């Protein structure tokens, strides 16, 4: 029995052992990768917090449309990186404790990438050994391992082999069942939370489809193109629940017209020399020791985006595969893969490519870092490498193939482990989720926010030493409690992680930061900045230097070696909700800039679209009834008509109600909401009901119902095909 299992099921055992051996250290004890980035950690400051929100929302059976504790409120679901409706996330984070959900997510993601790659190579009839090597190599490719801090990236990327596998099924047998399954997989790439990968694979797989159809049957080219477009469009309707809110946020963000083409191409370029990392991932340096951490991004790019390593064995066999492809035995699928690889390489090179003009147009001009096409280069290269492995194995006498299998798989595993085992730092989950010292000195509650002044301390370590033997420093840097790290410790932060900042948020931060200066290790906060902080109910500030300006009192400081953080309290900040009996009407950003330094933020509100309102001095009282994400209610008593302002971002979907009647919300103080309340006692409520989400929910629901009904009507033939494709009956 054991011999039979080893004989027929050894690829599964090998893949399981290699992946679980790598990630077992995340389970015992429960741990996370704490890989730093420039200025922060995308794991701690973004992805980990998003997954924590995801789990809390699943436990309470609601969708996290709005997060009140960052950026004066932010449509966190619309940001699109949480992956709330990605099927595996619903199961993993819905059922498991958070400490084990993160390691399980990693294991499942890498198993998905490995096994789907294995079955893709099997479908191409390139052999079990080639399938095993390609499966492991894709899971441990640079684009996967160097992005473990970007949960949404690796989850979306893990679906590439599965998607092209089913696309091949469709191109072989063009029926609605295969098309629908392709669309579902496409939609899961979007719903996993990295829409840039969806855009890139849509382009490259389109190239693959055109070339393959042209080589096989030119007369079917138009039908194949039309069908492919239909598959992509249907995947968009399946994903409308995420796409429509994200589109709405993009329209209101600093990327509403896309990214400036020059900036897009210059900011994070991939140089042709970066492709030498196919030979050695550290040939040009590495981030772990600081040797590839220059902030001159326009010159060097970013290490984790620019590295291509897939292992030495696949790299060698890639050229063997090309030799057999062009000089021995042509294969239409592999020729189409080669063509797609060339296009992916050219697009990855950005400004160095003759195709750079493509980044002037949608969808490419909406995404930074063209180097991310390198993910597809690695993936497609492994398919060609598998072709080379097949023909090499065919030349070896059968009696020697068992030894060859052992040698190649063992060497490849050792090779990949050698580079990646100690690359990403690991920390115990309970330790990194434990509040840092300064957090314990901050009063929790919905009335106050924290503002963290940018610190160069993190980058002073990261750019020179990386993270090797620097765990204690990064652990200490958590005291900054900056955006979105605060969410781990139940603290409200003025700022948010700038994936898609709204233009209002960007304007407010621009004025604020231009009004804060640092000289001789002392911070001066001008009146304009102080007024913004007061309007935004900021009570606490964390700074790497002492604040010299008046109106700030030091509460506490913490230090480690030469690093220090100070905690300050701002005198008399506005509460979350305020009544005003005086206002100044604002029409332009220039007026905001000039008036912010002149007004008393306690007495005067800056409001838009209100000009002829007559107000008198009055008195009022505000009682908070309930505040939670997406809903706020208050009891207001005022002896005169007044403007009621809530420090909450004015974003589409918010509705205000006074005594059961809807009223108009006006933007105020750049990034707050205001309503006009009459004299007397009133109950006021603000509720977030985004139409984009509701329309998306209906569209996605109808699309999924249609897809499931269609598949069911086919008497579950798709399930039989799935079983025949994936169960190891043909090993």
C-alpha positions as CSV (number, residue, x, y, z in Angstrom):
1,X,0.0,0.0,0.0
2,X,2.8,2.4,0.9
3,X,4.7,1.6,-2.2
4,X,1.5,2.2,-4.3
5,X,0.9,5.5,-2.7
6,X,4.5,6.6,-3.2
7,X,4.4,5.4,-6.8
8,X,1.2,7.0,-7.9
9,X,0.8,10.0,-5.5
10,X,4.4,11.1,-4.9
11,X,3.9,14.5,-6.6
12,X,1.1,15.4,-4.2
13,X,3.2,14.3,-1.2
14,X,6.2,16.2,-2.4
15,X,4.2,19.4,-3.0
16,X,2.4,19.1,0.4
17,X,5.6,18.4,2.2
18,X,7.6,21.3,0.6
19,X,4.8,23.8,1.2
20,X,3.8,22.7,4.7
21,X,7.5,22.5,5.8
22,X,7.9,26.1,4.7
23,X,4.8,27.5,6.5
24,X,4.7,25.1,9.5
25,X,6.6,27.7,11.5
26,X,3.6,30.1,11.2
27,X,1.4,27.6,12.9
28,X,3.5,26.7,15.9
29,X,3.5,29.1,17.5
30,X,0.9,31.2,15.6
31,X,3.1,33.7,13.7
32,X,3.0,36.2,10.8
33,X,5.5,37.6,8.3
34,X,6.4,41.1,9.5
35,X,8.4,42.1,6.4
36,X,9.1,45.9,6.4
37,X,8.7,48.2,3.4
38,X,9.8,51.8,2.8
39,X,8.5,53.9,5.7
40,X,6.2,51.1,7.1
41,X,5.2,47.5,6.6
42,X,2.5,46.8,4.0
43,X,1.7,43.7,6.1
44,X,1.2,45.4,9.4
45,X,-0.1,48.8,8.2
46,X,-2.5,47.5,5.5
47,X,-3.0,43.8,4.8
48,X,-3.1,42.5,8.3
49,X,-5.4,45.2,9.5
50,X,-7.7,44.6,6.5
51,X,-7.9,40.9,7.2
52,X,-8.7,41.6,10.9
53,X,-11.6,43.9,9.8
54,X,-12.7,41.2,7.4
55,X,-12.8,38.6,10.1
56,X,-14.6,40.8,12.6
57,X,-17.2,41.7,10.0
58,X,-17.8,38.0,9.1
59,X,-18.3,37.2,12.7
60,X,-20.9,39.9,13.0
61,X,-22.4,39.1,9.6
62,X,-22.0,42.4,8.0
63,X,-20.0,43.9,5.1
64,X,-17.3,46.4,6.3
65,X,-18.3,49.2,3.9
66,X,-17.0,52.1,6.1
67,X,-14.2,52.3,8.6
68,X,-14.6,55.2,11.0
69,X,-11.2,54.9,12.7
70,X,-9.0,56.0,9.8
71,X,-8.9,59.2,7.8
72,X,-12.0,60.8,9.3
73,X,-13.8,57.8,8.0
74,X,-12.9,55.9,4.8
75,X,-14.8,53.5,2.5
76,X,-12.5,50.7,3.2
77,X,-14.4,48.1,1.3
78,X,-14.3,50.3,-1.9
79,X,-10.5,50.4,-1.5
80,X,-10.7,46.9,-2.8
81,X,-7.7,45.1,-1.1
82,X,-9.6,43.4,1.7
83,X,-10.8,40.4,-0.5
84,X,-14.1,40.2,1.4
85,X,-15.9,38.2,-1.3
86,X,-13.0,36.0,-2.2
87,X,-14.4,32.5,-1.6
88,X,-11.4,31.1,0.4
89,X,-11.3,34.2,2.6
90,X,-15.0,33.7,3.5
91,X,-14.2,30.2,4.7
92,X,-10.8,30.7,6.3
93,X,-11.5,33.9,8.2
94,X,-15.1,33.0,8.8
95,X,-14.3,29.7,10.6
96,X,-10.8,30.0,12.1
97,X,-9.4,32.1,14.9
98,X,-7.3,35.0,13.6
99,X,-4.1,33.6,14.9
100,X,-4.5,30.5,12.7
101,X,-6.4,32.1,9.9
102,X,-3.3,34.0,8.6
103,X,-1.1,30.9,8.5
104,X,-3.9,28.9,6.9
105,X,-4.4,31.6,4.3
106,X,-0.7,31.4,3.4
107,X,-0.7,27.6,3.2
108,X,-3.9,27.5,1.1
109,X,-2.7,30.2,-1.2
110,X,0.6,28.5,-1.9
111,X,-1.0,25.1,-2.3
112,X,-3.5,26.6,-4.7
113,X,-0.7,28.1,-6.8
114,X,1.3,24.9,-6.8
115,X,-1.5,22.4,-7.5
116,X,-3.2,24.5,-10.1
117,X,0.2,24.9,-11.9
118,X,0.7,21.1,-11.5
119,X,-2.6,20.4,-13.2
120,X,-2.0,23.0,-15.9
121,X,1.3,21.3,-16.9
122,X,-0.5,17.9,-16.7
123,X,-3.2,19.1,-19.1
124,X,-0.5,20.2,-21.5
125,X,0.8,16.6,-21.3
126,X,4.3,17.6,-20.3
127,X,4.7,14.9,-17.7
128,X,4.5,14.4,-14.0
129,X,8.1,15.5,-13.2
130,X,7.7,18.8,-15.2
131,X,4.3,19.4,-13.5
132,X,5.8,18.8,-10.0
133,X,8.8,21.1,-10.6
134,X,6.7,23.8,-12.2
135,X,4.1,23.6,-9.4
136,X,6.7,24.1,-6.7
137,X,8.7,26.7,-8.6
138,X,5.6,28.9,-9.3
139,X,4.6,28.8,-5.6
140,X,8.2,29.8,-4.6
141,X,8.8,32.2,-7.4
142,X,10.1,35.6,-6.6
143,X,6.7,37.3,-7.3
144,X,5.1,35.0,-4.6
145,X,7.7,34.9,-1.9
146,X,8.7,38.6,-2.1
147,X,5.0,39.6,-1.8
148,X,4.1,37.6,1.3
149,X,3.4,41.0,2.9
150,X,0.8,41.7,0.2
151,X,-1.9,39.1,1.0
152,X,-4.2,40.3,-1.8
153,X,-1.4,40.1,-4.4
154,X,-0.4,36.5,-3.7
155,X,-4.1,35.4,-3.5
156,X,-4.8,36.9,-6.9
157,X,-1.6,35.6,-8.4
158,X,-2.2,32.1,-7.1
159,X,-5.2,31.8,-9.6
160,X,-3.2,32.3,-12.7
161,X,-2.6,28.7,-13.6
162,X,-6.2,27.7,-12.8
163,X,-7.4,30.5,-15.1
164,X,-5.3,29.6,-18.1
165,X,-6.1,26.0,-17.6
166,X,-9.8,26.6,-17.9
167,X,-9.2,29.1,-20.7
168,X,-7.6,26.2,-22.6
169,X,-10.6,24.1,-21.9
170,X,-12.8,26.8,-23.4
171,X,-10.6,27.2,-26.5
172,X,-10.8,23.5,-27.0
173,X,-14.5,23.3,-26.5
174,X,-16.2,26.7,-26.9
175,X,-19.3,26.2,-24.8
176,X,-21.1,28.4,-22.3
177,X,-20.2,26.1,-19.4
178,X,-16.5,26.5,-19.9
179,X,-16.9,30.3,-20.5
180,X,-18.9,30.7,-17.3
181,X,-16.3,28.9,-15.3
182,X,-13.6,31.1,-16.8
183,X,-15.5,34.1,-15.8
184,X,-16.0,32.9,-12.3
185,X,-12.2,32.4,-11.9
186,X,-11.5,35.8,-13.5
187,X,-13.9,37.4,-11.0
188,X,-12.2,35.7,-8.1
189,X,-8.9,37.3,-9.2
190,X,-10.7,40.7,-8.8
191,X,-12.4,39.7,-5.6
192,X,-9.2,38.5,-4.0
193,X,-8.2,42.2,-3.9
194,X,-5.6,43.0,-6.6
195,X,-7.4,44.4,-9.6
196,X,-4.1,45.3,-11.2
197,X,-3.3,41.6,-11.7
198,X,-6.8,41.2,-13.3
199,X,-6.0,44.0,-15.8
200,X,-2.6,42.6,-16.6
201,X,-3.6,39.0,-17.1
202,X,-6.6,40.1,-19.2
203,X,-4.2,41.7,-21.6
204,X,-1.6,38.9,-21.6
205,X,-4.1,36.1,-21.8
206,X,-5.8,38.0,-24.7
207,X,-2.5,38.0,-26.5
208,X,-2.2,34.2,-25.8
209,X,-5.8,33.6,-27.0
210,X,-5.2,35.5,-30.3
211,X,-1.9,33.7,-31.1
212,X,-3.2,30.3,-30.2
213,X,-6.3,30.6,-32.2
214,X,-4.4,32.1,-35.2
215,X,-2.0,29.1,-35.1
216,X,-4.7,26.5,-34.7
217,X,-7.6,27.8,-36.8
218,X,-7.4,31.3,-38.3
219,X,-11.1,31.2,-39.4
220,X,-12.2,31.1,-35.7
221,X,-10.1,34.1,-34.7
222,X,-13.1,36.6,-34.6
223,X,-15.2,34.1,-32.6
224,X,-12.4,33.5,-30.1
225,X,-11.8,37.2,-29.6
226,X,-15.5,37.9,-29.2
227,X,-15.9,35.0,-26.8
228,X,-12.9,36.2,-24.7
229,X,-14.3,39.7,-24.4
230,X,-17.6,38.2,-23.4
231,X,-15.9,36.1,-20.7
232,X,-14.1,39.2,-19.3
233,X,-17.2,41.3,-19.4
234,X,-19.2,38.6,-17.6
235,X,-16.5,38.3,-14.9
236,X,-16.9,42.1,-14.4
237,X,-20.6,41.7,-13.8
238,X,-19.9,38.8,-11.4
239,X,-17.5,41.2,-9.6
240,X,-19.7,44.3,-9.7
241,X,-20.2,44.2,-6.0
242,X,-16.5,45.2,-5.7
243,X,-15.9,47.0,-9.0
244,X,-18.6,49.6,-8.7
245,X,-17.7,50.8,-5.2
246,X,-14.0,50.8,-6.2
247,X,-14.8,52.7,-9.4
248,X,-16.7,55.3,-7.3
249,X,-13.7,55.7,-5.0
250,X,-11.3,56.0,-7.9
251,X,-13.4,58.7,-9.5
252,X,-13.2,60.7,-6.3
253,X,-9.5,59.9,-5.6
254,X,-6.3,61.5,-6.8
255,X,-6.3,58.8,-9.6
256,X,-9.6,59.9,-11.1
257,X,-7.9,60.5,-14.5
258,X,-5.4,57.8,-14.1
259,X,-1.7,58.1,-13.1
260,X,0.3,60.7,-14.9
261,X,2.1,58.7,-17.6
262,X,5.5,60.2,-17.0
263,X,5.3,59.6,-13.3
264,X,3.9,56.1,-13.8
265,X,6.9,55.2,-16.0
266,X,9.6,57.0,-14.1
267,X,8.6,56.2,-10.5
268,X,9.3,52.5,-10.2
269,X,11.1,51.3,-13.3
270,X,12.2,47.8,-14.2
271,X,15.6,47.9,-15.9
272,X,16.6,45.2,-18.4
273,X,19.5,44.3,-16.0
274,X,16.9,43.2,-13.4
275,X,16.3,40.2,-15.5
276,X,19.7,38.9,-14.4
277,X,17.8,38.0,-11.2
278,X,16.6,34.9,-13.0
279,X,20.1,33.7,-12.3
280,X,20.4,34.8,-8.7
281,X,17.7,36.8,-6.8
282,X,20.4,38.7,-4.9
283,X,22.7,39.4,-7.8
284,X,21.9,43.1,-7.6
285,X,21.4,43.2,-3.8
286,X,18.5,42.5,-1.5
287,X,16.2,44.3,0.9
288,X,16.8,42.1,3.9
289,X,20.3,43.6,4.4
290,X,19.6,47.0,2.9
291,X,21.7,46.6,-0.2
292,X,18.7,47.2,-2.5
293,X,16.8,49.7,-0.5
294,X,17.7,53.0,-2.1
295,X,14.9,55.6,-2.1
296,X,16.0,56.7,-5.6
297,X,13.2,54.6,-6.9
298,X,13.2,56.3,-10.3
299,X,16.8,54.9,-10.8
300,X,16.7,51.5,-9.1
301,X,13.0,50.6,-8.7
302,X,11.9,48.4,-5.9
303,X,13.4,45.0,-5.1
304,X,10.3,43.0,-4.6
305,X,8.8,44.3,-7.8
306,X,11.9,43.8,-9.9
307,X,13.1,40.3,-9.0
308,X,12.4,37.3,-11.3
309,X,13.9,34.2,-9.7
310,X,12.1,30.9,-10.3
311,X,14.9,28.5,-9.5
312,X,18.0,27.4,-11.4
313,X,16.5,24.2,-12.8
314,X,13.4,25.8,-14.4
315,X,15.6,28.6,-15.8
316,X,18.0,26.2,-17.5
317,X,15.2,24.1,-18.8
318,X,13.5,27.2,-20.2
319,X,16.2,27.5,-22.8
320,X,16.1,23.7,-23.5
321,X,12.3,24.2,-24.0
322,X,12.9,27.0,-26.5
323,X,15.3,24.9,-28.4
324,X,12.9,22.0,-28.8
325,X,10.0,24.4,-29.5
326,X,11.7,26.2,-32.4
327,X,14.0,23.5,-33.8
328,X,12.6,20.1,-32.9
329,X,8.9,19.9,-32.3
330,X,6.6,22.9,-32.6
331,X,3.6,23.2,-30.2
332,X,0.9,25.7,-30.9
333,X,0.2,26.3,-27.2
334,X,3.8,26.8,-26.3
335,X,4.3,29.1,-29.3
336,X,1.4,31.2,-28.0
337,X,2.9,31.1,-24.5
338,X,6.2,32.4,-26.0
339,X,4.5,35.2,-27.8
340,X,2.6,36.2,-24.6
341,X,6.0,36.0,-22.7
342,X,7.6,38.5,-25.1
343,X,4.7,41.0,-24.7
344,X,4.8,40.6,-20.9
345,X,8.5,41.3,-20.9
346,X,8.1,44.4,-23.0
347,X,5.3,45.7,-20.9
348,X,7.2,45.0,-17.7
349,X,10.1,47.2,-18.9
350,X,7.9,50.3,-18.8
351,X,10.0,53.3,-19.9
352,X,12.6,51.1,-21.4
353,X,10.1,49.4,-23.7
354,X,9.0,50.3,-27.2
355,X,5.5,49.6,-25.9
356,X,5.6,52.3,-23.2
357,X,3.0,54.3,-25.1
358,X,0.4,51.8,-23.9
359,X,0.7,53.3,-20.5
360,X,-1.0,56.5,-21.7
361,X,-4.3,54.7,-22.1
362,X,-6.7,52.8,-19.8
363,X,-6.5,50.4,-18.1
364,X,-2.7,50.5,-17.9
365,X,-2.6,54.2,-16.9
366,X,-4.6,53.6,-13.7
367,X,-1.9,51.4,-12.2
368,X,1.6,52.1,-10.9
369,X,4.6,49.8,-11.2
370,X,4.5,48.3,-14.7
371,X,7.2,45.9,-13.3
372,X,4.4,43.8,-11.9
373,X,4.1,42.2,-15.4
374,X,7.1,40.3,-14.2
375,X,4.7,37.9,-12.4
376,X,3.3,36.8,-15.8
377,X,6.8,36.5,-17.2
378,X,7.8,34.1,-14.4
379,X,4.5,32.2,-14.8
380,X,4.8,31.8,-18.6
381,X,8.5,31.0,-18.4
382,X,7.7,28.0,-16.2
383,X,5.4,26.6,-18.8
384,X,8.1,26.7,-21.4
385,X,10.6,25.2,-18.8
386,X,8.2,22.3,-18.3
387,X,8.3,21.7,-22.1
388,X,12.1,21.5,-21.8
389,X,11.9,19.1,-18.9
390,X,9.5,16.8,-20.8
391,X,11.9,16.4,-23.7
392,X,14.9,16.0,-21.5
393,X,13.2,13.2,-19.5
394,X,12.1,11.6,-22.7
395,X,15.8,11.2,-23.7
396,X,16.7,9.5,-20.4
397,X,16.4,5.7,-20.1
398,X,13.3,4.8,-18.1
399,X,15.3,2.9,-15.5
400,X,17.1,6.1,-14.6
401,X,14.1,8.4,-14.4
402,X,13.3,7.6,-10.7
403,X,16.8,8.8,-9.7
404,X,16.4,11.8,-12.0
405,X,13.2,12.7,-10.4
406,X,14.7,12.6,-6.9
407,X,17.8,14.6,-7.9
408,X,15.9,17.4,-9.8
409,X,13.1,17.8,-7.2
410,X,15.5,17.7,-4.3
411,X,18.0,20.1,-5.9
412,X,15.2,22.5,-6.8
413,X,13.7,22.5,-3.3
414,X,17.1,23.0,-1.6
415,X,17.8,25.8,-4.2
416,X,14.6,27.6,-3.4
417,X,14.8,27.1,0.3
418,X,18.4,28.3,0.3
419,X,17.3,31.8,-0.8
420,X,13.9,32.1,0.7
421,X,13.8,30.2,4.0
422,X,15.3,33.0,6.1
423,X,14.4,35.9,3.8
424,X,11.1,37.2,5.3
425,X,11.2,38.0,9.0
426,X,8.6,36.2,11.2
427,X,7.1,37.3,14.5
428,X,4.6,35.8,17.0
429,X,1.2,37.1,16.2
430,X,0.2,37.7,19.8
431,X,3.4,39.9,20.3
432,X,2.8,42.1,17.3
433,X,-0.9,42.5,18.1
434,X,0.0,43.6,21.6
435,X,-0.4,47.4,22.0
436,X,2.9,49.3,22.0
437,X,3.7,51.3,25.1
438,X,2.4,54.7,23.8
439,X,-1.0,53.1,22.9
440,X,-1.6,52.5,26.6
441,X,-1.4,56.3,27.3
442,X,-4.1,57.2,24.8
443,X,-7.7,57.4,25.9
444,X,-9.8,55.3,23.6
445,X,-13.2,56.6,22.4
446,X,-15.0,57.8,19.4
447,X,-14.6,61.5,20.2
448,X,-10.8,61.8,19.6
449,X,-8.3,61.0,17.0
450,X,-4.5,60.6,16.8
451,X,-2.2,62.2,14.3
452,X,1.3,60.8,13.7
453,X,3.9,63.1,12.4
454,X,6.0,61.4,9.7
455,X,9.1,59.8,11.1
456,X,12.4,59.1,9.3
457,X,13.4,56.6,12.0
458,X,11.9,53.6,10.1
459,X,13.7,54.4,6.8
460,X,17.0,55.2,8.6
461,X,17.1,51.5,9.5
462,X,15.4,50.1,6.4
463,X,17.5,51.8,3.8
464,X,20.8,51.0,5.4
465,X,20.3,47.7,7.3
466,X,17.1,46.2,5.9
467,X,15.6,44.0,8.6
468,X,18.3,41.4,9.3
469,X,18.8,41.5,13.1
470,X,16.5,44.6,13.3
471,X,13.4,43.0,14.7
472,X,13.5,44.9,18.0
473,X,13.8,48.2,16.2
474,X,10.7,47.6,14.0
475,X,8.8,46.3,17.0
476,X,9.6,49.6,18.8
477,X,8.6,51.6,15.7
478,X,5.0,50.4,16.3
479,X,4.8,53.3,18.8
480,X,4.2,55.6,15.9
481,X,0.7,54.2,15.6
482,X,0.5,55.6,12.1
483,X,-2.0,54.8,9.4
484,X,-3.7,52.0,9.5
485,X,-1.5,50.3,12.2
486,X,-3.8,52.1,14.7
487,X,-6.6,49.7,13.8
488,X,-4.8,46.8,15.4
489,X,-5.0,48.6,18.8
490,X,-8.5,50.1,18.6
491,X,-7.3,53.7,18.2
492,X,-8.7,56.3,15.8
493,X,-6.2,57.9,13.4
494,X,-6.5,61.1,11.4
495,X,-4.6,59.6,8.5
496,X,-5.2,56.4,6.4
497,X,-3.1,54.2,4.3
498,X,-2.9,56.0,0.9
499,X,-3.9,53.3,-1.5
500,X,-6.7,55.5,-3.0
501,X,-6.9,58.8,-1.1
502,X,-9.8,61.1,-1.9
503,X,-9.0,64.5,-3.3
504,X,-10.4,66.1,-0.2
505,X,-8.2,64.0,2.0
506,X,-5.2,64.8,-0.1
507,X,-5.9,68.5,-0.1
508,X,-6.3,68.5,3.7
509,X,-3.1,66.6,4.2
510,X,-1.2,68.8,1.8
511,X,-2.1,72.0,3.7
512,X,-1.4,70.3,7.0
513,X,2.0,69.0,6.1
514,X,3.0,72.3,4.4
515,X,2.2,74.0,7.7
516,X,4.4,71.7,9.8
517,X,8.2,72.4,9.8
518,X,11.1,70.6,11.4
519,X,14.2,72.6,12.4
520,X,17.0,71.7,14.7
521,X,15.1,68.6,15.7
522,X,12.1,70.7,16.9
523,X,8.7,70.7,15.3
524,X,6.8,73.9,14.7
525,X,3.1,73.6,13.9
526,X,1.6,76.7,12.3
527,X,-1.9,78.0,13.2
528,X,-3.2,76.7,9.9
529,X,-2.2,73.1,10.8
530,X,-3.4,73.5,14.4
531,X,-6.8,74.5,13.1
532,X,-7.0,71.5,10.8
533,X,-6.2,69.2,13.7
534,X,-8.8,70.8,16.0
535,X,-11.5,70.7,13.3
536,X,-10.7,67.0,12.8
537,X,-11.0,66.3,16.6
538,X,-7.3,65.3,16.9
539,X,-6.4,65.2,20.5
540,X,-3.1,63.3,20.5
541,X,0.0,63.6,18.4
542,X,3.0,61.3,18.2
543,X,6.2,62.8,17.0
544,X,9.9,61.7,16.6
545,X,10.9,65.2,17.9
546,X,9.7,67.6,20.5
547,X,7.0,70.1,19.5
548,X,8.0,73.6,20.1
549,X,4.7,75.3,19.3
550,X,2.3,76.5,22.0
551,X,-0.9,74.6,22.7
552,X,0.7,71.1,23.0
553,X,1.6,69.4,26.2
554,X,3.9,66.4,26.4
555,X,2.3,63.3,28.0
556,X,4.9,60.6,27.6
557,X,8.0,59.6,25.6
558,X,9.5,56.2,24.9
559,X,12.9,55.5,23.6
560,X,15.1,52.7,22.4
561,X,18.8,53.3,21.7
562,X,18.8,56.5,19.5
563,X,15.2,56.3,18.6
564,X,12.4,58.1,20.4
565,X,8.7,58.9,20.2
566,X,6.9,61.7,22.0
567,X,3.2,61.7,22.8
568,X,1.5,65.1,22.9
569,X,-2.0,66.3,23.7
570,X,-3.5,69.2,21.8
571,X,-5.4,71.8,23.9
572,X,-9.1,72.2,23.3
573,X,-9.7,70.2,20.1
574,X,-13.2,70.1,18.7
575,X,-15.3,67.1,19.6
576,X,-16.5,64.7,16.8
577,X,-19.7,66.8,16.5
578,X,-20.0,70.5,16.9
579,X,-22.6,73.3,16.6
580,X,-21.6,76.5,14.8
581,X,-23.4,79.8,14.7
582,X,-20.9,81.5,12.4
583,X,-19.6,80.4,9.0
584,X,-17.5,81.4,6.0
585,X,-18.5,80.2,2.6
586,X,-15.8,78.5,0.6
587,X,-15.7,78.0,-3.2
588,X,-12.1,77.2,-4.0
589,X,-9.2,75.3,-2.5
590,X,-7.3,78.6,-2.4
591,X,-10.0,80.0,0.0
592,X,-9.5,77.0,2.3
593,X,-5.8,77.6,2.3
594,X,-6.1,81.3,3.3
595,X,-9.1,81.1,5.7
596,X,-7.7,78.1,7.7
597,X,-5.1,80.4,9.3
598,X,-7.6,83.1,10.1
599,X,-10.6,81.5,11.7
600,X,-11.3,80.3,15.2
601,X,-12.1,76.6,14.6
602,X,-14.2,76.4,17.7
603,X,-16.5,79.3,16.6
604,X,-16.4,79.3,12.8
605,X,-17.0,76.6,10.2
606,X,-15.8,76.7,6.6
607,X,-18.6,75.4,4.5
608,X,-19.3,74.8,0.8
609,X,-22.5,75.6,-1.2
610,X,-24.0,77.7,1.6
611,X,-23.9,81.5,1.1
612,X,-27.0,83.3,2.2
613,X,-27.8,81.6,5.4
614,X,-28.4,84.0,8.3
615,X,-27.3,82.9,11.7
616,X,-27.3,84.5,15.1
617,X,-25.2,83.8,18.2
618,X,-26.7,80.9,20.1
619,X,-26.1,78.1,22.5
620,X,-26.6,74.4,22.0
621,X,-26.1,71.0,23.5
622,X,-25.0,67.7,21.8
623,X,-25.6,64.3,23.2
624,X,-24.1,61.3,21.4
625,X,-26.6,58.4,21.0
626,X,-24.7,55.9,19.0
627,X,-21.5,55.9,16.9
628,X,-20.4,52.9,14.8
629,X,-18.9,52.3,11.4
630,X,-21.4,53.7,8.9
631,X,-23.8,55.1,11.4
632,X,-23.9,58.1,13.8
633,X,-26.8,59.5,15.8
634,X,-27.1,62.5,18.1
635,X,-29.6,64.4,20.2
636,X,-29.2,68.1,19.5
637,X,-30.7,71.1,21.4
638,X,-30.1,74.6,20.1
639,X,-31.8,77.9,20.9
640,X,-31.0,79.3,17.4
641,X,-30.7,77.8,13.9
642,X,-27.2,76.4,13.6
643,X,-24.8,74.4,11.4
644,X,-24.1,71.0,12.8
645,X,-20.8,69.5,11.8
646,X,-19.6,66.0,12.1
647,X,-15.9,65.2,11.6
648,X,-16.7,62.5,9.0
649,X,-15.6,62.4,5.3
650,X,-18.3,63.8,2.9
651,X,-18.5,60.8,0.6
652,X,-21.3,59.6,-1.7
653,X,-23.7,57.3,0.0
654,X,-24.0,59.2,3.3
655,X,-27.5,60.4,4.2
656,X,-28.5,62.7,7.0
657,X,-31.9,62.7,8.7
658,X,-33.3,65.3,11.1
659,X,-36.3,64.0,13.0
660,X,-37.1,61.3,10.4
661,X,-36.7,63.7,7.4
662,X,-33.8,63.7,5.0
663,X,-31.7,66.8,4.8
664,X,-28.8,68.0,2.6
665,X,-25.2,67.3,3.6
666,X,-22.7,70.0,2.8
667,X,-19.0,69.6,2.7
668,X,-17.3,71.5,5.5
669,X,-13.8,72.1,6.9
670,X,-12.5,70.3,3.7
671,X,-13.2,66.8,4.9
672,X,-16.2,67.0,7.2
673,X,-20.0,66.8,6.9
674,X,-22.4,69.6,7.8
675,X,-26.1,70.0,8.0
676,X,-28.3,73.0,8.9
677,X,-30.5,72.4,11.9
678,X,-33.4,74.5,13.0
679,X,-34.0,75.9,16.5
680,X,-35.2,73.4,19.0
681,X,-34.6,69.8,20.1
682,X,-33.8,67.3,17.4
683,X,-32.6,63.8,16.8
684,X,-30.0,63.7,14.0
685,X,-28.6,60.6,12.3
686,X,-26.0,60.0,9.6
687,X,-26.0,56.7,7.8
688,X,-23.8,55.3,5.0
689,X,-25.9,53.6,2.2
690,X,-23.8,53.5,-0.9
691,X,-25.8,53.0,-4.1
692,X,-22.7,51.7,-5.8
693,X,-22.6,48.8,-3.4
694,X,-26.3,48.1,-3.6
695,X,-26.3,48.2,-7.5
696,X,-23.1,46.0,-7.4
697,X,-24.7,43.6,-5.0
698,X,-27.8,43.2,-7.2
699,X,-25.7,42.8,-10.4
700,X,-23.3,40.3,-8.9
701,X,-26.2,38.3,-7.3
702,X,-28.1,38.1,-10.6
703,X,-24.9,37.1,-12.4
704,X,-24.0,34.4,-10.0
705,X,-27.6,33.1,-9.9
706,X,-27.6,32.9,-13.7
707,X,-24.2,31.2,-13.7
708,X,-25.2,28.6,-11.1
709,X,-28.6,27.9,-12.7
710,X,-26.9,27.4,-16.1
711,X,-24.3,25.1,-14.6
712,X,-27.0,23.2,-12.8
713,X,-29.1,22.8,-16.0
714,X,-26.1,21.1,-17.6
715,X,-26.7,18.3,-15.0
716,X,-23.4,19.0,-13.2
717,X,-21.3,18.1,-16.2
718,X,-18.9,20.9,-15.2
719,X,-18.4,19.0,-11.9
720,X,-17.5,15.8,-13.7
721,X,-15.1,17.8,-15.8
722,X,-13.6,19.3,-12.7
723,X,-13.2,15.9,-11.1
724,X,-11.6,14.5,-14.3
725,X,-9.2,17.4,-14.4
726,X,-8.2,17.6,-10.8
727,X,-8.5,14.2,-9.1
728,X,-5.3,12.2,-9.4
729,X,-6.8,9.4,-11.5
730,X,-4.4,9.8,-14.4
731,X,-1.1,10.0,-12.6
